[in-house]
Amino acid sequence: MSTTSNGGQTPEVTVSTPLRGRARLVDVAERSGVTKSIVSRIMNDDDSLRIRPETRERVKAVAIELGYRPHAGARALSVARTGAFALLIPDLTNSVYAAITRGAFRRAREHGYVLLIAEDTPDAPAGPEDYAELVMSGRVDGLLVASARPGNALVDRLMDDPGSVAHVFVNREVEGSQRNVGLDMHGASALAVEHLHSYGHRRIGITSGPIDLQPARARLEGFVDGMHARGLDPTPVAHGEFTERGGYGAALALLTQHPDLTAIYASTFGQAVGALKAARDRGLDVPRDLSIIGYDDLAVADYLDPPLTTVAMPLDALGVAAVDALVDQLSTREPHGYRVPDGYHVVSRQSVAVPRA
């Protein structure tokens, strides 16, 4: 112990190499020589804890030294909640995320929460650390993360210290997180193949998304398995961004490399719009020369030329399930994932027809 100028004593704290990244509860416990449970109760000012005053002071001194801040989910159980969630989406202009947001907003309100919407893009004014700080500082109770691109600093931080922030990943899977809330993308893609096959198509290609994105891999795997199940060649694949431009370029590549294709499955609605333009630019009539089916259904599909056949996904139900999973996590401290098991179906319009002889 060391003596202060007024004769009191302060606990000695061993100075060691600072921790890399955010300090965790276990780091404070190990350095203080007490259990995680004791650290948690001390940091939450649990007056019922019977412990020597010098131990309490030592733990708090170590927490200050390491820069530790209490687990957001646990703290929410012991202090007043803000009644707000933050939903991070990768693109505010994407109508698919608008549909997910509607379901999440309605469900959050039913649980007594308001939902704040933020765009998580590389050029957004706020960065990943800003979003995490919303929870760390107690301004929102949890995060619904619909953006999980590789190299995302927020995703990396959540995976490094999953207990730091109450959160779920929405519409994409982060391996090992145990907090994924998603759709059966694999089954939906297999259904698209089944629909085209029922019309007599045997030479089918896919405009896939960037291979480093989990949703792109899931949809591609569903396409490949659906083709294999029917004895068809699954190799006509071209990759592009999940946008109209990406679908346009991927469809042109498919039609150049595989001129005998009679149908294309576009793995997003935007890609399907790009594929329609690529077909026109190649002088192909849809659906007489080439059938096109898209993943996700939006109201504008009825007003395209021709009206677009799609696989409609239960996006509203996904938003509801994501909020429910986050509320459960705050209530029980136990994270869990969920996959909306069904609800996807084909909406037949005029972009798919029997292939020409």
C-alpha positions as CSV (number, residue, x, y, z in Angstrom):
1,M,0.0,0.0,0.0
2,S,1.1,3.6,-0.6
3,T,0.4,6.6,1.7
4,T,-1.3,9.8,0.4
5,S,-0.4,13.3,1.6
6,N,-3.3,13.3,4.0
7,G,-2.2,10.1,5.6
8,G,-4.7,7.8,3.9
9,Q,-3.8,4.7,1.9
10,T,-4.5,3.9,-1.8
11,P,-4.3,0.4,-3.3
12,E,-1.3,-0.4,-5.3
13,V,-1.9,-1.2,-8.9
14,T,0.7,-3.1,-10.9
15,V,1.6,-1.2,-14.0
16,S,1.9,-3.6,-17.0
17,T,1.7,-3.5,-20.7
18,P,-1.6,-1.9,-21.8
19,L,-4.2,-4.2,-23.4
20,R,-4.7,-4.0,-27.1
21,G,-8.3,-3.3,-28.0
22,R,-11.1,-2.7,-25.5
23,A,-10.7,-4.1,-22.0
24,R,-13.0,-6.9,-21.0
25,L,-14.5,-8.0,-17.7
26,V,-12.2,-11.0,-17.6
27,D,-9.1,-8.7,-18.0
28,V,-10.1,-6.6,-15.0
29,A,-10.8,-9.8,-13.0
30,E,-7.5,-11.4,-13.8
31,R,-5.4,-8.3,-13.0
32,S,-7.4,-7.7,-9.8
33,G,-7.2,-11.2,-8.6
34,V,-10.9,-11.6,-8.1
35,T,-13.7,-13.4,-10.1
36,K,-15.6,-11.9,-13.0
37,S,-18.8,-12.0,-10.9
38,I,-17.2,-9.8,-8.2
39,V,-15.9,-7.3,-10.8
40,S,-19.4,-7.1,-12.4
41,R,-21.1,-6.4,-9.1
42,I,-18.5,-3.8,-8.1
43,M,-18.7,-2.0,-11.5
44,N,-22.5,-2.0,-11.2
45,D,-22.3,-0.5,-7.7
46,D,-23.9,-3.5,-6.0
47,D,-24.1,-2.3,-2.4
48,S,-25.3,-5.7,-1.2
49,L,-21.9,-7.2,-2.1
50,R,-19.9,-8.0,1.1
51,I,-16.3,-7.3,0.3
52,R,-13.4,-5.4,1.8
53,P,-13.3,-1.7,0.9
54,E,-9.7,-2.0,-0.3
55,T,-10.7,-4.8,-2.7
56,R,-13.5,-2.7,-4.1
57,E,-11.1,0.2,-4.6
58,R,-8.4,-2.0,-6.2
59,V,-10.9,-3.4,-8.7
60,K,-12.1,0.1,-9.7
61,A,-8.5,1.3,-9.9
62,V,-7.6,-1.5,-12.3
63,A,-10.8,-0.8,-14.4
64,I,-9.7,2.8,-14.7
65,E,-6.2,1.8,-15.7
66,L,-7.4,-0.6,-18.4
67,G,-10.1,1.7,-19.6
68,Y,-12.8,-0.9,-18.9
69,R,-16.5,0.0,-19.3
70,P,-19.3,-2.3,-18.2
71,H,-21.0,-4.7,-20.5
72,A,-23.8,-2.8,-22.3
73,G,-26.3,-5.6,-22.1
74,A,-25.7,-6.3,-18.4
75,R,-25.7,-2.6,-17.5
76,A,-29.1,-2.3,-19.2
77,L,-30.5,-4.7,-16.7
78,S,-29.4,-2.6,-13.7
79,V,-30.0,0.9,-14.9
80,A,-32.8,2.7,-16.7
81,R,-32.9,1.9,-20.4
82,T,-33.1,4.5,-23.2
83,G,-35.9,2.8,-25.0
84,A,-34.1,3.1,-28.3
85,F,-32.4,0.7,-30.8
86,A,-30.1,1.6,-33.7
87,L,-30.5,-0.2,-37.0
88,L,-27.4,0.0,-39.3
89,I,-28.1,-0.6,-43.0
90,P,-25.7,-0.5,-45.8
91,D,-27.7,1.6,-48.2
92,L,-30.5,4.0,-47.3
93,T,-31.7,4.0,-51.0
94,N,-32.2,0.3,-51.1
95,S,-35.9,-0.6,-51.0
96,V,-35.2,-4.1,-49.6
97,Y,-33.8,-2.5,-46.4
98,A,-36.8,-0.2,-46.3
99,A,-39.0,-3.3,-46.1
100,I,-36.9,-4.8,-43.3
101,T,-37.0,-1.5,-41.5
102,R,-40.8,-1.3,-41.6
103,G,-41.1,-4.7,-39.8
104,A,-38.4,-3.8,-37.3
105,F,-39.9,-0.3,-36.6
106,R,-43.3,-1.7,-36.0
107,R,-42.0,-4.5,-33.7
108,A,-39.8,-2.2,-31.8
109,R,-42.7,0.1,-31.1
110,E,-44.7,-2.9,-29.8
111,H,-41.9,-3.6,-27.4
112,G,-41.8,0.0,-26.3
113,Y,-38.7,1.0,-28.2
114,V,-38.1,3.6,-30.9
115,L,-35.8,2.7,-33.8
116,L,-33.0,5.0,-35.0
117,I,-31.8,4.4,-38.6
118,A,-28.2,4.9,-39.7
119,E,-26.3,4.2,-42.9
120,D,-23.1,2.2,-42.5
121,T,-21.1,2.9,-45.6
122,P,-17.3,3.7,-46.1
123,D,-18.1,7.4,-46.8
124,A,-20.8,7.8,-44.1
125,P,-20.1,10.8,-41.7
126,A,-20.2,8.4,-38.7
127,G,-17.8,5.5,-38.5
128,P,-18.1,2.1,-36.9
129,E,-16.7,3.3,-33.6
130,D,-19.4,6.0,-33.4
131,Y,-22.1,3.4,-33.7
132,A,-20.6,1.2,-31.0
133,E,-20.2,4.3,-28.8
134,L,-24.0,4.8,-29.0
135,V,-24.4,1.7,-26.9
136,M,-21.3,2.0,-24.8
137,S,-22.4,5.5,-23.7
138,G,-25.9,4.3,-22.9
139,R,-27.6,6.4,-25.6
140,V,-29.3,3.3,-27.2
141,D,-29.8,-0.1,-25.8
142,G,-28.7,-2.2,-28.7
143,L,-27.7,-2.5,-32.3
144,L,-29.3,-4.3,-35.3
145,V,-26.5,-4.6,-37.8
146,A,-27.6,-5.2,-41.4
147,S,-24.2,-4.3,-42.8
148,A,-21.5,-7.0,-42.3
149,R,-19.1,-6.5,-45.2
150,P,-15.6,-8.0,-44.8
151,G,-13.2,-5.6,-43.0
152,N,-16.0,-3.7,-41.3
153,A,-14.4,-2.3,-38.1
154,L,-17.6,-2.5,-36.2
155,V,-18.1,-6.2,-37.0
156,D,-14.5,-6.9,-36.1
157,R,-15.0,-5.2,-32.8
158,L,-18.2,-7.0,-32.0
159,M,-16.6,-10.3,-32.8
160,D,-13.5,-9.5,-30.7
161,D,-15.6,-8.6,-27.7
162,P,-19.2,-9.9,-28.2
163,G,-20.3,-9.1,-24.7
164,S,-19.5,-5.4,-25.1
165,V,-22.7,-4.5,-27.0
166,A,-26.1,-6.0,-27.2
167,H,-26.5,-6.7,-30.9
168,V,-27.8,-9.0,-33.7
169,F,-26.7,-9.3,-37.3
170,V,-29.7,-9.0,-39.8
171,N,-30.0,-10.5,-43.3
172,R,-26.4,-11.8,-43.3
173,E,-24.5,-14.3,-41.3
174,V,-21.3,-13.6,-39.4
175,E,-19.7,-16.9,-38.7
176,G,-19.3,-17.7,-35.0
177,S,-21.4,-14.8,-33.8
178,Q,-24.5,-16.8,-32.5
179,R,-26.5,-13.6,-33.2
180,N,-27.5,-14.1,-36.9
181,V,-31.1,-13.4,-37.8
182,G,-31.7,-14.2,-41.5
183,L,-33.7,-15.8,-44.3
184,D,-33.4,-19.1,-46.1
185,M,-31.4,-17.6,-49.0
186,H,-30.3,-21.1,-50.1
187,G,-33.8,-22.4,-50.3
188,A,-35.0,-19.3,-52.2
189,S,-32.3,-19.6,-54.8
190,A,-33.1,-23.3,-55.3
191,L,-36.8,-22.3,-55.7
192,A,-35.8,-19.9,-58.5
193,V,-34.1,-22.8,-60.3
194,E,-37.1,-25.0,-59.8
195,H,-39.4,-22.4,-61.3
196,L,-37.2,-21.9,-64.4
197,H,-36.9,-25.7,-64.7
198,S,-40.7,-26.1,-64.6
199,Y,-40.9,-23.9,-67.7
200,G,-38.4,-26.2,-69.6
201,H,-35.2,-24.2,-69.1
202,R,-32.1,-26.3,-68.9
203,R,-29.3,-23.8,-69.7
204,I,-29.6,-21.3,-66.7
205,G,-27.0,-18.8,-65.5
206,I,-26.7,-16.7,-62.4
207,T,-25.6,-13.1,-61.8
208,S,-24.0,-13.6,-58.4
209,G,-22.9,-11.0,-55.9
210,P,-19.3,-10.4,-54.7
211,I,-18.0,-13.7,-53.5
212,D,-16.6,-12.2,-50.3
213,L,-20.1,-11.4,-49.1
214,Q,-22.0,-14.1,-47.2
215,P,-25.4,-13.4,-48.8
216,A,-23.8,-13.8,-52.2
217,R,-22.3,-17.2,-51.3
218,A,-25.5,-18.4,-49.8
219,R,-27.6,-17.6,-52.9
220,L,-24.9,-19.0,-55.2
221,E,-24.8,-22.3,-53.2
222,G,-28.6,-22.6,-53.4
223,F,-28.4,-22.1,-57.2
224,V,-25.7,-24.7,-57.6
225,D,-27.5,-27.2,-55.4
226,G,-30.7,-26.6,-57.3
227,M,-29.0,-27.1,-60.6
228,H,-27.2,-30.3,-59.4
229,A,-30.5,-31.7,-58.1
230,R,-31.9,-31.6,-61.6
231,G,-28.8,-32.8,-63.4
232,L,-28.0,-29.4,-64.9
233,D,-24.7,-27.6,-65.4
234,P,-24.2,-25.0,-62.6
235,T,-21.1,-23.3,-64.1
236,P,-22.6,-20.3,-65.9
237,V,-21.8,-17.8,-63.1
238,A,-20.8,-14.2,-63.3
239,H,-20.1,-11.9,-60.3
240,G,-21.0,-8.3,-59.9
241,E,-22.1,-5.8,-57.2
242,F,-25.6,-6.2,-55.8
243,T,-26.7,-3.2,-57.9
244,E,-28.2,-2.4,-61.3
245,R,-24.8,-1.7,-62.7
246,G,-23.4,-4.9,-61.2
247,G,-26.2,-7.0,-62.7
248,Y,-25.8,-5.3,-66.1
249,G,-22.1,-6.2,-66.3
250,A,-22.6,-9.7,-64.9
251,A,-25.4,-10.4,-67.4
252,L,-23.4,-9.2,-70.3
253,A,-20.5,-11.4,-69.2
254,L,-22.9,-14.4,-69.0
255,L,-24.4,-13.8,-72.4
256,T,-21.0,-13.4,-74.0
257,Q,-19.5,-16.5,-72.4
258,H,-22.6,-18.7,-72.6
259,P,-24.6,-17.5,-75.7
260,D,-26.8,-20.6,-75.4
261,L,-28.4,-19.6,-72.1
262,T,-32.2,-19.5,-72.1
263,A,-32.6,-18.0,-68.6
264,I,-30.8,-16.0,-65.9
265,Y,-31.4,-15.9,-62.2
266,A,-30.4,-12.5,-60.8
267,S,-29.4,-12.7,-57.1
268,T,-30.8,-9.3,-56.2
269,F,-33.7,-7.1,-57.5
270,G,-31.2,-4.5,-58.7
271,Q,-29.2,-7.0,-60.6
272,A,-32.4,-8.2,-62.3
273,V,-33.1,-4.7,-63.5
274,G,-29.5,-4.5,-64.9
275,A,-30.0,-7.9,-66.6
276,L,-33.1,-6.7,-68.3
277,K,-31.1,-3.8,-69.8
278,A,-28.2,-6.1,-70.8
279,A,-30.6,-8.4,-72.7
280,R,-32.1,-5.4,-74.6
281,D,-28.6,-4.1,-75.4
282,R,-27.8,-7.6,-76.8
283,G,-30.9,-7.5,-79.0
284,L,-32.7,-10.2,-77.0
285,D,-36.4,-10.2,-76.3
286,V,-37.4,-11.0,-72.7
287,P,-38.9,-13.5,-72.3
288,R,-39.0,-14.9,-75.9
289,D,-35.2,-15.1,-76.2
290,L,-34.2,-15.0,-72.5
291,S,-36.1,-15.5,-69.3
292,I,-35.1,-13.5,-66.2
293,I,-36.1,-14.1,-62.5
294,G,-34.9,-11.9,-59.6
295,Y,-34.3,-12.5,-55.9
296,D,-36.5,-10.2,-53.7
297,D,-39.8,-8.6,-54.8
298,L,-40.6,-4.9,-54.9
299,A,-43.8,-3.1,-56.0
300,V,-41.9,-1.6,-59.0
301,A,-41.6,-5.1,-60.5
302,D,-45.1,-4.7,-61.9
303,Y,-44.1,-1.6,-63.9
304,L,-40.9,-2.9,-65.6
305,D,-40.9,-3.9,-69.2
306,P,-41.6,-6.8,-69.1
307,P,-43.0,-7.1,-65.5
308,L,-40.4,-9.0,-63.6
309,T,-40.9,-12.5,-62.1
310,T,-39.3,-12.6,-58.6
311,V,-38.8,-14.7,-55.5
312,A,-40.5,-12.7,-52.8
313,M,-38.8,-12.8,-49.4
314,P,-40.4,-12.3,-46.0
315,L,-38.6,-9.1,-45.3
316,D,-41.1,-7.6,-42.9
317,A,-41.0,-10.8,-40.9
318,L,-37.2,-10.6,-40.8
319,G,-37.3,-7.1,-39.3
320,V,-39.8,-8.4,-36.6
321,A,-37.6,-11.4,-35.8
322,A,-34.5,-9.3,-35.5
323,V,-36.1,-7.0,-32.9
324,D,-37.4,-9.9,-31.0
325,A,-34.0,-11.5,-30.8
326,L,-32.4,-8.3,-29.6
327,V,-35.1,-7.9,-26.9
328,D,-34.6,-11.5,-25.8
329,Q,-30.8,-10.8,-25.6
330,L,-31.3,-7.8,-23.3
331,S,-33.7,-9.7,-21.1
332,T,-31.8,-12.9,-20.7
333,R,-28.2,-12.0,-21.5
334,E,-28.1,-15.1,-23.7
335,P,-27.6,-14.3,-27.4
336,H,-29.3,-16.5,-30.0
337,G,-29.8,-16.5,-33.8
338,Y,-32.9,-17.2,-35.8
339,R,-33.7,-18.0,-39.4
340,V,-37.1,-17.2,-40.8
341,P,-37.9,-20.7,-42.0
342,D,-40.3,-20.0,-44.9
343,G,-42.5,-17.3,-46.4
344,Y,-40.6,-17.0,-49.6
345,H,-42.4,-17.7,-52.9
346,V,-42.4,-17.0,-56.6
347,V,-44.4,-14.0,-57.9
348,S,-45.0,-14.9,-61.5
349,R,-45.1,-12.0,-64.0
350,Q,-44.1,-11.8,-67.7
351,S,-40.3,-12.1,-67.6
352,V,-40.3,-15.9,-67.6
353,A,-41.7,-18.1,-70.4
354,V,-41.1,-21.4,-72.1
355,P,-37.8,-21.3,-74.0
356,R,-37.8,-21.1,-77.8
357,A,-37.1,-24.4,-79.6
